[in-house]
Amino acid sequence: MKNCATCKHAEPNMETDVNGIETEQELFNGQRVYTCRKTEMRYRERVDETSLAVAQDASGYNAALEVLETFGCVMHEENES
């Protein structure tokens, strides 16, 4: 199965330090951590209506699925770059 490391919907998780500098999140168990934009919710609305899954928090304000690079998914679409 194709995984998040090659998917166009997966974006590396970023962290902002106290100086406002963004860097990629540290590895988790030796793998990069991604946010799946295909499953994202904002203000109780799905960002992508074609998604087969959705991430939701208790408030419905903003949620996204965080996955490791080897996570396999049927919604995978090959990254164009």
C-alpha positions in Angstrom: 0.0 0.0 0.0 1.2 3.5 -0.7 2.2 5.5 2.3 2.3 9.1 3.5 5.9 9.7 2.7 4.9 9.9 -1.0 1.4 11.4 -0.7 0.5 14.8 -1.9 -2.0 15.3 1.0 0.7 14.7 3.6 2.6 17.8 4.9 5.5 17.5 7.4 4.5 18.7 10.9 6.2 22.0 11.8 7.0 23.4 15.2 7.6 27.1 16.0 10.3 28.0 18.6 10.1 31.0 21.0 11.8 33.2 18.3 9.1 32.4 15.8 11.4 30.1 13.7 9.6 27.1 12.1 11.4 23.8 12.0 10.2 20.3 11.1 8.9 18.3 14.1 11.4 15.9 15.7 11.2 12.3 14.5 8.8 10.0 16.4 10.1 6.4 16.7 12.6 7.3 14.0 9.9 8.4 11.5 8.8 11.8 10.1 5.4 13.0 11.3 2.9 14.3 8.8 -0.4 16.0 8.9 -3.0 14.6 6.5 -4.7 17.6 4.8 -7.2 15.3 3.2 -8.9 14.6 6.6 -8.7 18.1 7.9 -11.7 19.9 9.5 -12.0 23.7 10.1 -14.9 25.5 11.8 -17.0 22.3 11.7 -16.6 22.0 7.9 -14.6 19.4 6.0 -11.8 20.8 4.0 -12.0 18.1 1.3 -15.6 16.8 0.7 -14.2 13.8 -1.2 -12.3 12.5 1.9 -13.2 9.0 3.1 -12.1 10.0 6.7 -12.2 13.1 8.8 -10.4 14.2 11.9 -12.5 16.0 14.5 -11.8 17.5 17.9 -14.4 18.0 20.7 -15.0 21.7 19.8 -15.3 21.2 16.0 -13.0 24.2 15.6 -9.9 22.7 13.9 -8.5 19.2 13.6 -6.2 17.2 11.4 -4.9 13.6 11.4 -1.3 13.2 12.3 0.4 10.1 10.9 3.8 8.6 10.6 5.5 8.4 7.2 4.8 4.6 6.8 1.1 5.0 7.4 -0.8 3.4 4.5 -4.0 4.9 3.1 -6.6 4.1 0.4 -6.8 7.9 -0.2 -3.1 8.1 -1.2 -2.4 10.3 -4.3 1.2 10.4 -5.5 3.2 13.6 -4.7 3.9 15.4 -8.0 7.3 16.6 -6.9 
